[in-house]
Amino acid sequence: MMATTTAPDTETSDAIPAAIDADSTKLVYLFLDVRGESTVSDIATSLGMTKLSLFSILDTLSGKGLVEGDGHEYRTTA
């Protein structure tokens, strides 16, 4: 019997823009992409991250035009 191989699931990796390289930044982007609009507190609680690190990540994502927010709630731009 011949062994079969399957192609890796690339659906998730296609959802991550190439401009994102850090794992924590990818995690925050994917969270917002799936969840939609979320508060910084909700993101911090859900992902177990500090607000301080989240603000830095969200600032990076905002600077790349991938998320938008008002300092309290954020969402992906795509």
N, C-alpha and C positions, 0 to 999 in steps of 0.2 A: 504494500500500500504506500502511496506517495504522500509525503508530508505536505501539508498546505500551510502557506504563510499568508497573513493578512497585512495589509498596509496599516501603518500606525494611524490612529485617529488624529486627524489634523484639524478637526473642527474648532477645538479650543485654541490651538496656536494661531489659527487664522483670525480669531477674534482679538488678538493682542496686536496692536500697532507695532511696527518694527522700531519705532522711536523709543519704546520702553525696554530697558535692559535689566533693571534691578528687580529681583524677585518680589520684594515688598511693594514696589510700585505696580508691578503686574497684578498682584493680589488685590490692591485697592482699585485699580482700573476694572478688573473683572467683577469685583463686588458691585461697583456702581453700574456697570454694564448690565448685570443681571437684575439687580435690585431697583434700578432707576434712581430717582432722587432720594438722597439720604442725608441725615445730619451727621456732623462730625462725631457727636456722641454715639450715634447708632453704629457708625463704622467702627469706632474704637471698641465698643462693647462686642460687636459681632466678630471682629477679627483679633481681638485681644491685643490691640496696639495702643500706645499712648497718643494723646491728642497732639502732643508736641511733635512726634514723628509724623503723624498724619498731616499736620499743617505743612510740613516740609514736602511731603510726597504730593499733596494736593497742589501746592505751589508749583512744583515741577511739572505736573500734568497740565495745569492751567497754562503755564508758560509755553508748553508744546501745543496748546490748542485742543487738547484731548478731553478736558473736563471744564465745566464752568460752575461757578458758585458765588455765593455772597458772603463767604466766611462762616456761614452756619450750615447751609445746605448745598450739596454738590450733585452734579449729574454729568454723564458723558455727553459730548457734543455730537457724536455720530448717531 
